[in-house]
Amino acid sequence: MRKKSLVLPLLFGLVSFAWAHDPLPIVSPYTNAPPAIDGDIADWDRSTFIEVTPENGVFDGESGTTDDAADLSFAFGVANDGQYLYVAVVITDDLLVLDTNPDPTEKDARAWMDDAVEIFLDGDHSHSPDARDAAGVEFETGGEFSIVANGAVTSKMSGVPLQNGDPDVWISQGSYGPEGDAYQSPWDSGPGEFVVEARFHYQIMGESVGPGSTVGFTVSAHDDDDGGGRDTALYWKGVGRSSWRDEGGWGDLVLSAAPTAVEPASLGQVKASLKDAAAE
């Protein structure tokens, strides 16, 4: 049974909804076999995914909370190659609601109103307290990329608005497939779980970003159980009442460089090593 609570302004100071910036980065493994962006994570290694639950995640202070991982929790994985960052998110949610965004082809969705994922990129690693600055400076090196369970998207709050689907920019896919009304219906696409995959070209994060770079990064899952606006927003890393705005609370992500090939030792080198070992 779900247990949600609304965040009351008078109680906000008594409840923790944030963690300070975590100095320990996560490392995106380099891949020579990039995953297909199709809403199916069969080509990902689930054992490497990071689990985010109501116990270890961060609730955004602008919405409610839950103590039930079956109501809302998620796990995410990352990988990269020479051109792209790949992100996969598996969301646990006991009720699928898509009343605000029923069209999976929508590129200007109000994703935060439904069951959705948001991925945040801080390419210049500036830890800016205002990712929505009026001049749009932070958008030039990343921003917010939102994907609804059925695949509807928005990247309006980024440097590449309305460009989902361009292979040289970013692409994504949600796993919810069956047509029909998913508003307040029993879960009808699997065991209380949906998947979102996305791929981001490094150019979104700035000309200097690529393998070997460290960027700011976080993921959130949004839950709507009764139509209208969201009930809960759970972040991997975040700080303050508006985790989507403050880059200072996001985590650090290291984009791995391609492994360096190691030349096999020659027969002469092996004999020399054995000779040195025998002489010690």
PyMOL commands that set and color helices and strands:
alter all, ss='L'
color gray80, all
select helices_A, chain A and resi 9-14+41-43+46-48+111-113+138-141+202-205+247-249+267-279
alter helices_A, ss='H'
color red, helices_A
select strands_A, chain A and resi 4-5+26-28+50-52+58-59+65-66+73-80+84-92+116-122+142-148+153-154+170-174+193-201+214-223+232-235+251-255
alter strands_A, ss='S'
color yellow, strands_A
deselect
rebuild
show_as cartoon
